[in-house]
Structure formats: structure tokens, C-alpha cells
């Protein structure tokens, strides 16, 4: 990303620590993000010949991850963020090993349940960072964490597909368990984060700190709406591309899928610099771009048009993720970071589950264009409501 040094209040925690946490999250996310698209190949090996349970099992880790995130966040605040981050990485390793050696559908399902319950590396990593950083330094670190997630989402399916000629995706679970184990070893060398020191106050008038620009309830609602409106387009994009452009190669379809995430990787830090002082405006613009981009998916009938609407969606994705990170960093001031980021992860995963269920139901009834149109409508409504949320929050203070 950028070589700019993160400004942190304490010398003990610097840019290298942030990059180490983000790198460990990227490494540990490979199996979690790269293998689920291959469930239709894995399940026949376990007795489900028609892969009828693929859709349900796809969201099982997300559901149980959402249920476990708030609890793990509270435990992190009580027993130490580093300890709970290590627990998350080791929990992933155990669940991946069990999934890779499972010889029945029931055992494999248990492994996915454990992946959701024992994982939670993203919330644990954010809680760890939120202890030592605050303000722009924290929001920039959260932006980098989202970059790790996007990079894993792009690279992992490609790597898994490339390895499939030598090792089945099912057995790759066991092989890729080495990655969270490696991440745990690297994280063990990091310090336990210490709350950031506050600068000395200049006058009595400075005793009262400015309240956050957004309530937690509003942040959680926006996180849910953002994840719902973007994730809903993921599961059936390949089917939509095949419907609009018959004969499209799998490689080209993969590029189309990756475009919004590549857009984030290329521009996230520049967007952070431009909108860190006006995140509400950036978030409203992001939801508007998502609405227009998804609506464009519904009418795109050529490759150039599809590329254009995917890039427009990428602009909205980047603006939304970056500005939500800025708002989350603002809300984290004075709060227990483990509990806050655990709760935020709950609403994020709840949005993803709702998106998956809605996409499946909409596609079954109205065809492959239904998810993008529903997501576009949700984004448009949220963009229209944002000014109202701003007024309510301002008057509540």
C-alpha cells in the first residue's frame, strides 16, 4: 500500500506491528475464503452427490462466527487482546484440520461450525489494534486490515484452484491449516497492546472530549446495510455473467468478480486520506455508487458495460469500507475495543447471512438479476436515509 508511517501515540507499537497483524490475517484467511467456492466439489466426496447442502454449509461459519464474536470480544477485554487473537488463529487451525480429515458430511459440518465459533480473527485483530491505536492511526490500520481481506478474497480461490490438480480442495483444508498455525507463531512475538497515551491537556476546557460523530447503534445499522447490499451480489455473479455473456471463460469471469476488490487494493489509502475528515459524505457517496453499480448489473449486456459497472461497484465498495473504518475508529474512543469490534463483527456477519438467504430466494423466484437489483435498492434507501441519521445523531448530542 503506502510507505507512509502510521503515527501512533506510543513508540512500542508502530507500523511494523500493524503490518504484521494485517499479514497474519491475510495468511489465516486463505482457507476460510478460498475453499468455500469449491464446496460443490467437496461435498460429493462426503456422500452428498448433488452437493445439495452447499448453499447451507457456505454460510454455516458465518452464522456461528456472528454468534460467537461478541462473546470473544468481551473475553478479549477481560483476559487480553493478544491472548484472544492467538486463540482465534489456533481455533482456525483446529477446525481446518478437522475439515480436511473429515470422512462424513456430519463431521465436515461440525468442522465448519467450529470454524465459525473458534475463529473470529478479523474482530480479534481489530480489537488488538484498537487497544494501542486511536483516531486516524486506527482508521488507517482498519483500512489496511480490509485490504488484507480483499487481497485474500482475490488470491485464495486462484491458489486453491491451481492446487486442485495435485490435491483435492477437501484435503487442502488440512494442508492450509499450516497457515493459521504460522500466523499464531508470528503473533506470539508481538507485544501485548497497551492503551494509547493521551496527550497532556492544555486547559480545563479540554476536559470534556468531543463525543463520537455517530452512535454505535447507527454504526451497526450502517455496517449491516453495507454488507447486505454488497455481499448479495457475490454468490450468483457467475450465473449472471453466463446469462448475459454466454460462453465467457472462467478466467474472465474470475477477473470480473475480482475487479471491485482490486479497486479497493489500488485506491483505499488515497480514499482514506481524502475522506478521513468527512466520512459521512464519503459513505453516502459510496452507497450511491453501490446502488448505481448494482442497478447497472441488471441491464449490462456487453463486456465493456459489465467492466464499467463492476468498477463503479468497486468505487462504492472502497468508499464504504474506508469510511466505515474511520467511523468505527471514532466510535472506539473511550470504549472497550474487544467488545465493540466483536459486536460490529456480529452485525457484519448478520448482513452477510441475510444477503446469502435473500440472494438464494430472489434468484430462485426471479432469476440471476434479482440479487443485484435487491442490493441496489437497499443501498439507495440507505444513501437517502444517511442525512436523516446525521440530523438525529447531531440533535441527540
N, C-alpha and C positions, 0 to 999 in steps of 0.2 A: 504494500500500500504506500505509505509515505514515510520518509525518514525523519519527519518532524518529531521532536522529543515530547513525550507526554509530560506535562507539568503536574507534578504530584506534591502534596504537602510534606511528605517525609522522604528522606533520601533512601531509606531502606527499601522502598517499593518504587521501582521505576519502569521504564519502557520495556526492558528485558523481561521483567516478571509478567507484564501484560501479554507480551508476545508468547511467552511460554504457556500461559493458561489458554490462550486462543489456539496455539498449535496443538496442545493436548486435546482440546475439544474437537478440533478437526480430525485428528488421528482416531479418536474414540468413536466419532460419528460414522466412520466408513461403513461398518456392518449395519448400523441402525438405519442408514439412509440408502445404502447401495443394494441391500439384499431384498427388501420388501417388494420391489418391482418384479422379482423373479419368483414370487410365491406360486404363480401358475405352473412353474416348472418344478418347484419343490414339493408341492402337495401330492402330485401323483406318486412320488416315491414313498409317500407315507400312507397310501391307501385311498386317498381322495382323487380318484382317476379324473374326474371332470373339474377338479380344482374349484368345487362349489363354495368352499369356505374361504376362498382367497380374499374376497371383499371384507368379510368379518374379521379375519385374522390381521388384515392390513391395519386396522385401527385399534386392535387389542392393546399394543404397547402404549398408544396414545391415550386411550381411556384410563388405563391403570396408572400411567405416568401423571395424568391430571389429578387423579385421586390422591396420589402419594406426595405430590410436590409441596403442598402447604405444610404437611407434617414434617418432611425432611427440612424445609426452611426453618421451622421453629426449632428443630433439634440442632441445626447448624448454629443458630443464635445462642443456644444454651451450651453446646459442647465444643464448639469451634468450627469455623468455616473450612479450614484446611482438612480437618478430620472427616467432615461430611463430604467434601469433594473427593477425597480418596475413596471413601465408601462408595460413591456413585460410580467411579471408574471400575472398582473391583466388582461391584454388582453387575455391571455390564459384562465384564469378562466371564463371570459365573453363568449368566444367562445365555451368552453366546456359545459357551462350551456345551451346555445342556442342549441347546437348539441344534448344534452341529452333530451331536451324537444321538439325538432322538431317533427312535426306530418306530414310533407310532404317532398318529395325529394328536392323541391326547398329551403325550409327553412334549411334543413340539408346542402345543398350545400353552402348556404350563410354562415353558421356557419364555414364550412371548409375554405372558403375564408377569413373570419375574423381571423381564427386561424393563417393563413399564414401572413396576414397583421399586426395583432396586436401582434403576438408572437415574435419570434426572440430572445429567451432567451439565446441561445448559443453565438451569436455575442455580445449581450448586456453584458453577463457575462465576455467574453474575453476582451471587451473594458474596463470594470470596473477594471479587473485585470491588464490590460496593462497600466493603469494610474499610479498605485502605484509600479509596479514591472518592472524590465528590466533584460536583459541578461539571465543567467542560472536560476535565480529565476522565471522569467516569463515563460521560456520554460518548466520548471518543473511544474508550475501551469497549463499551457495549456495541458500538458501531463495528469495531474490529471483530468482536465475537460473532455478530451477524454475518460478517464477511467469511468467517471460518465455516459457518453453517452453509452459506451459498456455495462456497468452493467444494465442500464435501458433497453437496447435492448434485453438483455438476460432474465431479470427477468419479465419485464412488460407483455409480451404475456402469460407467465405462470400464473401470478396472475390473469389476465383478464379471462383466460380460467377456472381457478379454481372458480372464482366468477360467471361464467356464469350459473351455476346450480341454483343460487338464484336470479340473476339479469341479464337481457339480456345485451349484450355488448352495445346496443344502449343507454339504461338508465344508463350504467356505466359512460358515458361521464359526466352526471350531477353529479354523485357521486364523480368522480375523479377530478371535478373542485375544490374540497376542497384542493387538493394538491398544486396547484399554489397559492391559497389564503394563505395557511400555509407558503409557501416559501416566499411570499411577506411580511408577518408579521415578519419572521425571518430576512429577508434582511433589513427591516426598522431599525433594531437595529445596523446594520453595519455602519461604518463611511463613509462619502464621501471620495473617494480615493484622495490622494494628490500626485502630480508628484514626482517621486523619486528624492532625492537629489543626485547631482553628487559629487564625491569625489574631494577634492581640487587638483588643478593641480600643478605638481612639476616644470614644466619648460615651457617656451614659446613654445617649440617644440611640446608640447602636446595639443596646442590649436586646431589643426585640428584633428578631430576624424576620425577614420578609417571608410570608407564607408561600407555599408552592403555588405555581401558576395554575395548577389543576388538581382537583381532588382525586384520591385513589379510586373512588367509585367510577369517576369519569374515565380515568386512565384504563381501568379494567374493561369498561364497556367498549372503548375505542380499540383496545387490543383484540377483543373478541370479534368486533366488526371487521377489523383489518384482516385478521387471519381467515375469517369466514369468506370474505369477498375475494381473497387471492387464492387460497388453497382449493376452493371449489372448482377451479378451472384445471387443476392438475390431473386428477385421475383419468379423465376421458379426453385429454387433449389429443392423444394419438388417434383415437377413434374419430375425433372431429377433423383432424388433418386428412385422414384416409377418406372421409366423407366428402371433403371439399376438393382434395387433390389426389384422386385415385392413382395408385402406383408410386407414391412418394417413398423413397428409400428410407429404411430405418435410421440410417446415419443422418439424413436431412431432418427427419422428424426429431431426432435427438438434439440437433442444433437448435431447432425451433423451440423445443422445450427449455433449453438452457439459456436462451437469449435474455430473458428478464434477469436471471441470476448473474449472468455475465455483465449485464448493465450495472448491477449493484457493485460488483467487484471493481469495475473500472472507475466508477464515479462516486462511491459512498463518502470518501473523505472530503472530496470537494463539496459535496452537498452538505456535509456536516459543517464545514467552515462557513458556507453561505447561509445556513438556516439555524445555527445553534442559538442565535439570539431571537429568532422568530419561528419557533417550532410549530405553533398553531397554524400559521399561514402555510408553512410547508406541508403540514399534514392535510389541510383542506385541499391544497393543490394536488397532493398525492392521491387522495380519494377521488378527485375529479378525473385525474389521468387514468386511474384504475377503471372507473366507470366507463370512460370513453374507449379505453383499450379493450375491455371485455365486450362492450357493445359492438365494437369493430370485429371481434372474432365471429359474432353471429352473422355478419354479412360478407366477410372476406371470402373471395372465391379465386384468388390467384396467389402465387408465391410472394410477389412483392408486397401485396396487401397484407398477407399474413406476417411477413417480416416487420412491416411498419406497425401493426397493432401489437405484436409481441414486444417491440421496442418501447412503444407507448406504455404498455403494461409494466415494463421494466423501469421506466421513469417513475411511475406511480409507486411501484414496489420499493424503489430506492428512497424516495421522499418519505414514504410512510415508515419504513423501518428506521431510518435515521432520526426522524423527528419523534417517533415514539421512544427511541433510546434517550433523546435529550429530555423529554418529559419524564421518563422513568427516573433518570438521574436527578432531576429536580425534586421529584416526589420522595426519593430515597433519603434526602437530608433529614437528619434527626430521627430516622426510623431504623428498626432492626432490619438489616438488608436481607437476611435469610428468609424471614417471614414474608417481607414484601415481594421479593423476586419469586419465592415459591408460589405465592398467591397469583402473581402475574402470569407465571407459567401455567397455572391451573386454567385461567381464562383463555390463554393462548391455545392450549390443547383442547379445551372445550370448543373453541371456534373451529379447530381442525376437524374434530369429530362431527360437529354439526354440519360442516361443509361436506364431508365424505358421505354422510347419510343423505343429505339433500341432493348431492350430485347423482347418487345412485338412483334415488326415487325420481328425480327430474328427467334423467336420461331414459329410464325405463318407460316413462309415460310420454315424454315429448321429444325425445331424440337427443343426439350428442351436443346440440347447440344450447340446450336448456341450462346446463351449469354456468356457462359464461354469461348468459342473459340474467340469471338469478343473481350471480355475483355482482354484475354491473349495476343492477337495480339496488342491491344492498349498499354498494359503495356510493352511489348517487344520493341515496337517502342520508347516509352518514355525512357526506360533504355538505348537504343542505342544512343538517342539524348542528354542525360544528359552531357556527356563530351564536346559536341559541345556548349551547353548552358554555361558551365563553362568557356570555352575559350572566348566566346563572351562577357560575363559579365566582365571577367577579363580585356580584352582589352578596354572595354568601360570606365573603371575607369582610 
